[in-house]
Each structure stands twice: as C-alpha cells, then as structure tokens.
C-alpha cells in the first residue's frame, strides 16, 4: 500500500459510474481527407473536436503548404493552446520573440499568453485547445476568406472576438 503523495494532485471526480466499461472508443484513420484546405496549400484535420470530446479539448493536425503562412502574435482569453511539431520546422512566437522548433518540440500557451506561428515546406504539427471550443468555424471561415470571401472590418472584429482571438 502506498501513502498519499502531497505533491501530486488527486484525479478528477469520476464521470463514468459503470462497473464493466463500455465500447465507446472511436478512431480517425490517418488516410481520412483533411477537413479544411487553404489556398496556400496547407490543411487542417479535425482529429478530435470539442463536440466529440464533450468540450474537454480539441485536437487538430495542421499541415503547412510550400509557402510560409501562419498567424501573427495574438492571445486567447478563455482557451489554452498547445503545439507539438511532427515534421519540418515551425517558427513560434512565445510572447517575447520568434524561435525555430522541430520534430518533438512542444509549446504550451496558457490563457492570455501571446503567441503566433509560421511554417512552410509541408511542416506539420498538432494543435491542442483546452477546453474544446468550436474552432472548426474559425478554421473554415479563414479558408473561405482565402478563397475570396470578404468581411468588413467590423465583421472581422466581431468574428475574432467570437472566436476568442485578440491580435497584439
């Protein structure tokens, strides 16, 4: 029998109260087509949306095109964002400056943390948002804007605010 360790937090309260477990796992196959394609050649794949995870998190695979793309420094008030580089080089802004990251590098940004990213040459990364807000509309609208859809400045400001994105 082990003694409680005061340095470790306890597990959260139980959510499942059954005795035998259940068949509730799901999988997204690697060969599933991307959910969003951008005009610059990049894609976004919805690995686990907030809707699918009961709002706990949203997990996305981001693939850059050949040309450099990515958002300027910004922050979120209600969500954290984490990045894990799978392939290539991704430049991250950590609130103080830009730095290169490669496969296996990880960046976590708490609520209010200024960040940005840039990639090219088919670099790929995972993006994790907690909690799992409805980021899909954000990604899809940005893709539509890249294909010629338009917004007034007021509409863009309202859209960014709705999606918890504040530019620095």
NUGULO-918310 format. One record per residue: residue number from 1; y, z, x of N, C-alpha, C in turn; residue in one letter. Coordinates in steps of 0.001 Angstrom, whole numbers, plus 500000, padded with zeros to 6 digits. Each point is the difference from the previous one (the first is absolute). Example, Ala and Ser with C-alpha at 12.3 -4.5 7.8 and 13.67 -1.06 7.14 Angstrom:
<bamis>
{bami 1; {494310; 507800; 513190}; {501190; 500000; 499110}; {501200; 500000; 500900}; "A"}
{bami 2; {501050; 499280; 499650}; {501190; 500060; 500820}; {501090; 500730; 499230}; "S"}
</bamis>
This chain:
<bamis>
{bami 1; {498829; 500000; 500844}; {501171; 500000; 499156}; {501239; 500000; 500893}; "X"}
{bami 2; {500924; 499096; 499707}; {501217; 499958; 500808}; {501125; 500738; 499281}; "X"}
{bami 3; {500872; 500547; 500793}; {501143; 500721; 499463}; {501125; 499023; 499698}; "X"}
{bami 4; {500835; 500304; 499031}; {501138; 499116; 499707}; {500906; 499886; 501219}; "X"}
{bami 5; {500496; 498814; 500237}; {500920; 499763; 501102}; {501409; 499930; 499426}; "X"}
{bami 6; {500857; 500949; 500359}; {501346; 500016; 499414}; {500856; 498809; 500417}; "X"}
{bami 7; {499572; 499232; 500987}; {500767; 498838; 500446}; {499723; 498755; 499163}; "X"}
{bami 8; {498979; 500040; 499172}; {499652; 498843; 499183}; {500410; 500226; 498551}; "X"}
{bami 9; {500558; 498962; 499394}; {500335; 500082; 498582}; {498717; 499910; 499186}; "X"}
{bami 10; {500005; 500582; 498824}; {498821; 499869; 499133}; {499955; 498592; 499391}; "X"}
{bami 11; {498842; 499644; 499541}; {499865; 498743; 499268}; {500775; 500086; 498693}; "X"}
{bami 12; {500409; 498836; 499454}; {500668; 500018; 498686}; {499030; 500482; 498919}; "X"}
{bami 13; {500543; 500306; 498835}; {499167; 500382; 498869}; {499047; 498866; 499637}; "X"}
{bami 14; {498841; 500351; 499464}; {499025; 498994; 499568}; {500603; 499090; 498935}; "X"}
{bami 15; {499652; 498746; 500078}; {500378; 499020; 498979}; {498762; 499631; 499188}; "X"}
{bami 16; {498883; 499848; 500679}; {498727; 499666; 499358}; {499230; 501289; 499766}; "X"}
{bami 17; {499498; 500194; 498781}; {499283; 501249; 499722}; {498541; 499784; 499601}; "X"}
{bami 18; {499484; 498791; 500245}; {498592; 499748; 499690}; {499081; 500625; 501041}; "X"}
{bami 19; {498692; 499972; 499690}; {499012; 500607; 500885}; {499256; 498999; 500876}; "X"}
{bami 20; {499960; 498727; 499602}; {499147; 499051; 500702}; {500748; 498843; 500650}; "X"}
{bami 21; {501303; 499940; 499878}; {500732; 498845; 500518}; {499866; 498840; 499039}; "X"}
{bami 22; {500695; 498915; 500291}; {499948; 498836; 499116}; {500196; 498731; 500809}; "X"}
{bami 23; {499591; 498896; 499438}; {500182; 498696; 500640}; {501390; 499490; 499629}; "X"}
{bami 24; {500996; 500290; 500843}; {501372; 499596; 499701}; {500692; 499311; 501178}; "X"}
{bami 25; {499285; 499774; 501080}; {500581; 499325; 501163}; {500257; 498528; 499680}; "X"}
{bami 26; {500949; 499417; 500685}; {500282; 498573; 499842}; {500356; 499430; 501364}; "X"}
{bami 27; {499829; 498699; 500140}; {500222; 499349; 501281}; {500808; 498725; 499795}; "X"}
{bami 28; {500851; 499691; 500952}; {500712; 498717; 500035}; {499468; 499267; 501217}; "X"}
{bami 29; {499319; 498904; 499797}; {499385; 499253; 501094}; {501069; 499394; 500908}; "X"}
{bami 30; {499708; 499907; 501278}; {500947; 499475; 500977}; {500394; 498555; 499713}; "X"}
{bami 31; {499112; 499236; 499362}; {500306; 498587; 499733}; {500742; 499786; 498677}; "X"}
{bami 32; {500449; 501082; 499349}; {500812; 499867; 498791}; {501332; 499367; 500387}; "X"}
{bami 33; {500461; 498981; 499273}; {501276; 499359; 500354}; {501152; 500997; 499931}; "X"}
{bami 34; {501039; 499792; 500833}; {501166; 500891; 499956}; {500631; 500010; 498609}; "X"}
{bami 35; {500602; 501116; 499651}; {500661; 500136; 498704}; {501383; 499357; 499991}; "X"}
{bami 36; {500674; 499999; 501161}; {501335; 499428; 500110}; {500058; 499163; 501267}; "X"}
{bami 37; {500603; 498808; 499898}; {500239; 499145; 501167}; {501502; 499754; 500095}; "X"}
{bami 38; {500532; 500158; 501191}; {501429; 499828; 500246}; {500265; 498639; 500619}; "X"}
{bami 39; {501215; 499482; 499794}; {500341; 498668; 500521}; {499971; 499971; 501523}; "X"}
{bami 40; {500203; 501123; 500656}; {499960; 500045; 501463}; {498562; 500011; 500524}; "X"}
{bami 41; {499012; 499923; 499103}; {498606; 499941; 500411}; {499265; 501316; 499964}; "X"}
{bami 42; {500690; 501081; 499738}; {499355; 501305; 499942}; {499341; 500237; 498654}; "X"}
{bami 43; {499144; 501016; 499954}; {499310; 500353; 498757}; {499945; 501513; 499846}; "X"}
{bami 44; {499743; 500421; 498762}; {499775; 501412; 499694}; {498761; 500090; 499124}; "X"}
{bami 45; {499106; 500879; 500385}; {498767; 500222; 499239}; {500017; 501412; 499438}; "X"}
{bami 46; {499746; 500102; 498710}; {499982; 501287; 499318}; {498620; 500629; 500161}; "X"}
{bami 47; {499833; 500824; 500997}; {498699; 500636; 500232}; {499736; 501108; 498994}; "X"}
{bami 48; {501020; 500809; 499715}; {499860; 501099; 499034}; {501385; 500295; 499444}; "X"}
{bami 49; {500264; 499576; 498792}; {501310; 500228; 499392}; {500102; 501417; 499449}; "X"}
{bami 50; {501241; 500429; 499767}; {500218; 501308; 499389}; {499304; 500113; 498659}; "X"}
{bami 51; {499999; 498907; 499216}; {499287; 500012; 498718}; {498519; 500269; 500214}; "X"}
{bami 52; {499425; 499390; 501026}; {498560; 500114; 500256}; {499613; 501379; 500536}; "X"}
{bami 53; {500951; 500680; 500682}; {499691; 501303; 500609}; {500553; 501175; 499194}; "X"}
{bami 54; {500375; 499750; 498771}; {500557; 501068; 499176}; {501328; 500515; 500536}; "X"}
{bami 55; {500754; 499133; 500689}; {501298; 500379; 500524}; {499969; 500764; 501306}; "X"}
{bami 56; {498816; 500209; 500566}; {499905; 500771; 501235}; {500586; 499254; 501192}; "X"}
{bami 57; {499693; 498702; 500116}; {500493; 499211; 501127}; {499900; 498516; 499655}; "X"}
{bami 58; {500661; 499191; 500802}; {499864; 498550; 499943}; {499723; 499520; 501413}; "X"}
{bami 59; {498981; 499166; 500168}; {499608; 499494; 501320}; {500019; 498475; 499958}; "X"}
{bami 60; {500697; 499403; 500966}; {500199; 498543; 500029}; {499744; 499486; 501409}; "X"}
{bami 61; {499466; 498771; 500085}; {499868; 499343; 501305}; {501078; 498926; 500070}; "X"}
{bami 62; {500842; 500112; 500997}; {501125; 499091; 500192}; {499690; 499083; 501167}; "X"}
{bami 63; {500078; 498695; 499773}; {499797; 499010; 501061}; {501282; 499205; 500161}; "X"}
{bami 64; {500507; 499936; 501215}; {501208; 499252; 500294}; {499671; 498530; 500224}; "X"}
{bami 65; {500976; 499132; 499775}; {499868; 498585; 500320}; {500317; 499761; 501464}; "X"}
{bami 66; {500195; 498743; 500356}; {500295; 499655; 501389}; {501416; 500411; 500406}; "X"}
{bami 67; {500964; 499868; 499086}; {501390; 500358; 500290}; {500225; 501483; 499735}; "X"}
{bami 68; {500928; 500593; 500729}; {500276; 501419; 499825}; {500574; 500283; 498614}; "X"}
{bami 69; {499523; 501077; 499394}; {500497; 500448; 498704}; {499809; 501508; 499904}; "X"}
{bami 70; {500648; 500575; 499012}; {499880; 501427; 499745}; {501341; 500585; 499606}; "X"}
{bami 71; {499987; 501169; 499365}; {501237; 500600; 499499}; {500811; 500700; 501082}; "X"}
{bami 72; {501310; 499980; 499788}; {500920; 500780; 500833}; {499794; 501486; 499722}; "X"}
{bami 73; {500627; 500870; 500812}; {499855; 501440; 499775}; {500426; 500421; 498585}; "X"}
{bami 74; {499188; 500861; 499416}; {500196; 500502; 498641}; {499262; 501338; 499880}; "X"}
{bami 75; {500120; 500631; 498837}; {499253; 501231; 499765}; {499613; 500082; 498528}; "X"}
{bami 76; {499071; 500910; 499714}; {499533; 500269; 498638}; {500243; 501475; 499698}; "X"}
{bami 77; {500396; 500300; 498777}; {500275; 501391; 499606}; {498754; 500713; 499467}; "X"}
{bami 78; {499048; 499248; 499412}; {498893; 500656; 499294}; {498617; 499675; 500549}; "X"}
{bami 79; {499906; 499103; 500965}; {498686; 499624; 500531}; {500008; 500052; 501523}; "X"}
{bami 80; {498830; 500292; 500563}; {499803; 499854; 501437}; {499421; 498614; 500234}; "X"}
{bami 81; {500138; 499515; 501220}; {499414; 498709; 500360}; {499382; 500141; 501379}; "X"}
{bami 82; {498760; 499566; 500130}; {499300; 500054; 501275}; {499500; 498611; 500347}; "X"}
{bami 83; {499949; 499728; 501306}; {499618; 498682; 500507}; {498904; 500166; 501048}; "X"}
{bami 84; {498998; 499133; 499942}; {498949; 499975; 501006}; {499809; 498547; 500414}; "X"}
{bami 85; {500250; 499692; 501271}; {499917; 498622; 500486}; {498538; 499619; 500232}; "X"}
{bami 86; {499597; 498887; 499390}; {498636; 499485; 500142}; {499899; 498954; 501103}; "X"}
{bami 87; {500929; 499028; 500004}; {499970; 498878; 500942}; {501417; 499641; 500405}; "X"}
{bami 88; {500165; 499547; 501229}; {501286; 499493; 500455}; {500982; 501109; 500326}; "X"}
{bami 89; {501273; 499612; 500034}; {501083; 500930; 500319}; {500944; 500098; 498817}; "X"}
{bami 90; {500322; 501223; 499609}; {500966; 500267; 498944}; {501098; 500860; 500612}; "X"}
{bami 91; {501251; 499619; 499747}; {501138; 500804; 500455}; {500389; 500946; 498871}; "X"}
{bami 92; {500077; 501285; 500333}; {500380; 501008; 499019}; {501348; 500604; 500369}; "X"}
{bami 93; {500803; 500235; 498982}; {501216; 500794; 500168}; {499659; 501393; 499501}; "X"}
{bami 94; {500196; 501004; 500851}; {499614; 501375; 499647}; {501199; 500876; 499668}; "X"}
{bami 95; {501138; 499375; 499688}; {501207; 500755; 499700}; {500919; 500139; 501197}; "X"}
{bami 96; {499457; 499786; 501201}; {500825; 500088; 501208}; {500063; 498680; 500750}; "X"}
{bami 97; {499043; 499121; 499785}; {499966; 498719; 500694}; {498699; 499280; 499735}; "X"}
{bami 98; {499874; 498819; 500578}; {498823; 499138; 499812}; {499029; 500202; 501149}; "X"}
{bami 99; {498702; 499987; 499683}; {498965; 500103; 501017}; {498822; 499124; 499596}; "X"}
{bami 100; {499297; 499457; 500982}; {498821; 499170; 499735}; {498775; 500872; 499791}; "X"}
{bami 101; {499175; 499599; 499043}; {498737; 500693; 499727}; {498886; 498958; 499963}; "X"}
{bami 102; {498819; 500390; 500442}; {498859; 499101; 500022}; {498821; 500580; 499249}; "X"}
{bami 103; {498863; 499297; 500032}; {498822; 500452; 499264}; {499659; 501457; 500291}; "X"}
{bami 104; {499813; 500754; 498915}; {499672; 501421; 500109}; {501207; 500908; 499945}; "X"}
{bami 105; {501207; 499449; 500145}; {501203; 500842; 499923}; {500315; 500316; 498541}; "X"}
{bami 106; {500544; 501196; 499783}; {500252; 500533; 498662}; {501414; 500561; 499954}; "X"}
{bami 107; {500707; 499756; 498900}; {501329; 500569; 499777}; {500030; 500596; 498608}; "X"}
{bami 108; {500428; 501258; 499889}; {500151; 500657; 498700}; {501482; 500268; 499774}; "X"}
{bami 109; {500475; 499693; 498791}; {501400; 500193; 499638}; {500066; 500880; 498757}; "X"}
{bami 110; {500485; 501247; 500131}; {500143; 500869; 498827}; {501128; 499515; 499085}; "X"}
{bami 111; {500088; 500577; 498819}; {501087; 499692; 499087}; {501325; 500178; 500739}; "X"}
{bami 112; {500910; 499038; 499843}; {501305; 500061; 500644}; {500026; 499461; 501414}; "X"}
{bami 113; {498848; 499719; 500581}; {499943; 499499; 501376}; {500413; 498537; 500082}; "X"}
{bami 114; {500966; 499713; 500863}; {500441; 498621; 500198}; {498928; 499245; 500782}; "X"}
{bami 115; {499680; 498809; 499532}; {498987; 499177; 500658}; {500203; 498534; 499642}; "X"}
{bami 116; {499388; 499141; 500768}; {499958; 498563; 499750}; {498852; 499440; 500805}; "X"}
{bami 117; {499658; 498756; 499777}; {498941; 499382; 500793}; {500215; 498500; 500088}; "X"}
{bami 118; {499455; 499426; 501060}; {500065; 498565; 500228}; {498688; 499566; 500648}; "X"}
{bami 119; {499522; 498852; 499597}; {498795; 499462; 500609}; {500020; 498489; 499961}; "X"}
{bami 120; {499074; 499405; 500720}; {499861; 498541; 500069}; {498610; 499665; 500541}; "X"}
{bami 121; {499732; 498721; 500167}; {498759; 499531; 500635}; {498744; 500594; 499378}; "X"}
{bami 122; {499982; 500108; 498654}; {498826; 500462; 499246}; {499621; 501448; 500272}; "X"}
{bami 123; {500948; 500818; 500468}; {499723; 501437; 500153}; {499622; 500557; 498625}; "X"}
{bami 124; {499176; 501047; 499997}; {499561; 500614; 498736}; {500089; 501515; 500118}; "X"}
{bami 125; {500311; 500633; 498856}; {500061; 501461; 499970}; {499640; 500497; 498610}; "X"}
{bami 126; {499674; 501273; 499931}; {499815; 500680; 498724}; {501271; 500764; 499688}; "X"}
{bami 127; {500406; 499993; 498730}; {501115; 500808; 499507}; {499424; 500973; 498985}; "X"}
{bami 128; {500346; 501265; 500140}; {499545; 501039; 499085}; {501222; 500696; 499422}; "X"}
{bami 129; {500115; 499998; 498674}; {501070; 500699; 499309}; {499414; 501200; 499268}; "X"}
{bami 130; {500654; 501157; 500137}; {499601; 501169; 499216}; {501246; 500632; 499397}; "X"}
{bami 131; {499946; 500370; 498728}; {498949; 499628; 499050}; {500016; 498495; 499738}; "X"}
{bami 132; {499062; 499565; 499202}; {499800; 498577; 499761}; {500925; 499436; 498939}; "X"}
{bami 133; {501245; 499747; 500366}; {500956; 499379; 499082}; {499659; 498539; 499743}; "X"}
{bami 134; {500664; 499377; 499052}; {499708; 498607; 499627}; {500637; 499000; 500962}; "X"}
{bami 135; {499513; 499918; 501239}; {500575; 499112; 501010}; {499697; 498527; 499743}; "X"}
{bami 136; {499016; 499709; 499168}; {499595; 498608; 499794}; {501163; 499159; 499468}; "X"}
{bami 137; {500766; 500522; 499042}; {501143; 499258; 499475}; {501018; 499732; 501103}; "X"}
{bami 138; {500191; 500944; 500894}; {500915; 499834; 501126}; {499548; 498824; 500871}; "X"}
{bami 139; {498722; 500003; 500407}; {499475; 498926; 500853}; {500073; 498642; 499303}; "X"}
{bami 140; {499625; 499962; 498735}; {499976; 498735; 499260}; {501409; 499451; 499772}; "X"}
{bami 141; {500951; 500874; 499717}; {501381; 499547; 499797}; {500592; 499483; 501294}; "X"}
{bami 142; {499727; 500656; 501119}; {500488; 499491; 501282}; {499425; 498622; 500289}; "X"}
{bami 143; {498734; 499788; 499673}; {499394; 498678; 500205}; {500686; 498963; 499108}; "X"}
{bami 144; {500293; 500353; 498755}; {500684; 499077; 499085}; {501397; 499664; 500508}; "X"}
{bami 145; {500695; 500983; 500553}; {501332; 499738; 500562}; {499908; 499027; 501174}; "X"}
{bami 146; {498934; 500105; 500775}; {499781; 499071; 501115}; {499704; 498583; 499542}; "X"}
{bami 147; {499536; 499868; 498751}; {499690; 498665; 499460}; {501152; 499458; 499156}; "X"}
{bami 148; {501162; 500661; 500051}; {501161; 499458; 499312}; {500507; 500778; 498807}; "X"}
{bami 149; {499287; 501021; 499544}; {500530; 500829; 498913}; {501278; 500672; 500497}; "X"}
{bami 150; {500883; 500334; 499091}; {501273; 500598; 500409}; {500265; 501295; 499252}; "X"}
{bami 151; {500852; 500832; 500619}; {500485; 501242; 499403}; {501471; 500117; 500362}; "X"}
{bami 152; {500784; 500539; 499095}; {501375; 500335; 500337}; {499978; 501226; 500911}; "X"}
{bami 153; {501112; 500306; 500621}; {500071; 501195; 500840}; {499693; 501260; 499191}; "X"}
{bami 154; {500525; 500062; 498772}; {499729; 501163; 499150}; {498525; 500091; 499634}; "X"}
{bami 155; {499379; 498857; 499693}; {498569; 499989; 499680}; {499177; 500423; 501209}; "X"}
{bami 156; {500379; 499532; 501182}; {499278; 500362; 501228}; {500128; 501502; 500259}; "X"}
{bami 157; {501209; 500543; 499847}; {500193; 501435; 500195}; {499135; 500807; 499029}; "X"}
{bami 158; {499969; 499582; 498730}; {499186; 500700; 498995}; {498513; 499875; 500328}; "X"}
{bami 159; {499570; 498823; 500432}; {498600; 499766; 500361}; {499590; 500902; 501163}; "X"}
{bami 160; {500814; 500052; 501042}; {499676; 500829; 501165}; {499959; 501475; 499607}; "X"}
{bami 161; {500955; 500437; 499200}; {500014; 501394; 499554}; {498764; 500322; 499160}; "X"}
{bami 162; {499632; 499084; 499100}; {498801; 500178; 499174}; {498762; 500160; 500867}; "X"}
{bami 163; {499992; 499319; 501158}; {498835; 500036; 500893}; {500219; 500915; 501198}; "X"}
{bami 164; {500899; 500987; 499842}; {500174; 501054; 500998}; {500216; 499440; 501411}; "X"}
{bami 165; {500854; 498978; 500107}; {500302; 499385; 501285}; {501511; 500019; 500200}; "X"}
{bami 166; {500428; 500686; 501051}; {501415; 500197; 500277}; {500284; 499548; 501428}; "X"}
{bami 167; {500858; 498988; 500137}; {500290; 499389; 501299}; {501012; 500825; 500771}; "X"}
{bami 168; {499854; 500064; 501313}; {500944; 500741; 500835}; {500999; 499053; 500631}; "X"}
</bamis>
